[in-house]
Amino acid sequence: MEDTFNTDGRRAGVVLRFYSSLLVVEDMKTGEQYLCKLRGRFKRQGIRPITGDIVEYRVVVGNEGVVENIINRKNELKKPSVANVDQVIIVTTLEKPAVPYEIVDRFIVLVEKETLPIVIVLNKVDLISDEQIEKFEKTYRQIYPVVRTSAKSKIGIDELSSYLSDRVSVFAGMSGVGKSSLLNTIDSKLELRTGELSERLERGKHTTTSASLLRISSGGWVVDTPGFASLEIEDIEIKKLRELFVEFENEKCYFQDCLHVDEVGCHIKEMVEKGKIAQSRYESYLKFLRELKEKEETNLYR
């Protein structure tokens, strides 16, 4: 992030957090933080800043200011709601909680929709077997970088840190997978709250209440986000879905509009049968495709 504005008394800042009508803005030149209000026109125009936005603001008094302008975003994620990011770190676990591969695939589809780079972190590897790790990596490593980590055992922390250097990274994943614990291990000064896992529900308590942009001492920024109980993909076009499973794009079917279900000459199905494409990935694709078709049929009926 660069200081690109500083005219007419305005300063450049980045939104660290957003509370209703108040923003915590960090000055991009001095690093000082200000609690800023929004001009009334933002509300009248239905404009709402989000974490990661670059803004122009003025200092009013002390550490209080007012936001004058929001600079055009280079990108935006909807879930979590954050702007101007360089990559998404998808954190998941196979035990405590046991997150299904399908949930990982949902995160992937939503991030691919925004054309952002992805790094997958398999956390709490100290709780699972080598066979579980190998199966997971066989599914995803051919498509994305996969980092094995354990905050408790300090496994893979340096490797993960190297991916964060000089980048704005979103940490995303289900509640309880250890996003905050990993960030605390990477930089102890963050002191993020972590929650104990509910063994009965196998679901983590929501310890992060809103997306927050955090500067890490090794360089770069990270966004700590709330966990999600569900991930909706209903706004994706049916024909677009196949493009979001990037390993499908390297294989050419007989028909260009093939949806990889039961069409003649479908090369994707052949690759699944040969083990070149993971069965779980293909099953996720079929499930998502059914969801989108059902949604489309419902809309047509209405």
Steps between C-alpha positions, in 0.01 A plus 500: 500500500640834399427856610349634176295797625581800711339812355272772636545386859387148422700199609507144372396223734397138501187377680597253772149446640152632441232549766163620367586865427851509652824377346844430642736644239878462501694778333701349216792736558532528878334177617286695749142386551192723495135442583319648204141588421340483158361802320121492480508465123639147529184386679274691262673338202495155660881479501655289775875463554641161589820370657796553268359807325743779419346832601573871502434653842556819697606530863238691704648498851739271680460148363159571350438557131248496218509293180470711187536241225533127437747408226390250235569143610723271298291206625244405762406183682141460621557232765702616683429861405841650424656708220838530326641161592789314334413143597273282710632252756237227543552330836340162565529199729421129482451460876355729769313599293483253214429733207366321191691540174182647355530802730855560381373482143231757576761744627711429193212567260418833665863611491553381142196706404701806606810372314721520809799273575433228757719331760346209691609440860435161656513582870522279812703238313625376835152351554478297179679211331748513213241320286245779559758764412608319184140458383429870553816609322434264210163673455622860509877532456483454123284815486609725789787535749422296814670581832489257793475684831441463871490807723534278806804308374646793301494301176522685167492848655806629312370366169162663554665829601695505174172507305383805697803724448421829324146390412147575618365156590153393606480215748175316434355175628238345724483583869733297716764418239756718677535814286555729798733251670717482188517878477593528868778245443628692197495829692444486877438876511164450330352341813183388323234331709466128445213277600475148628336249271162359593553124480126434508429714193851476347461867418723779621364794691506817290787692658551754219196725466599703192768504233812681624809602304812427703861596433744218576853564621663288228345724233164499328141511619252230593124508537363302791136416429200342669440134425207402284230242563398494132632615165250588230597475132160578354610813312738306274392427143462131417742515205746701710523233770712260294759775450536539877625141528829596341628145442208448261628772268804299391278223361303547177167323451348416163235770540608849605187551713545170686388522863685178589195307616383240246597654166659291225876552470546650847875492566459614862316182594781298341758688705302432819484128419877498438566681827642807326224713655401433862168323544407731790558807286276363226231411754513853640462636148193284434344601832556871435364459147180345636461786747533759225255318273246470780538871572453582132190283476355662813557846355336400171201358687460822695 
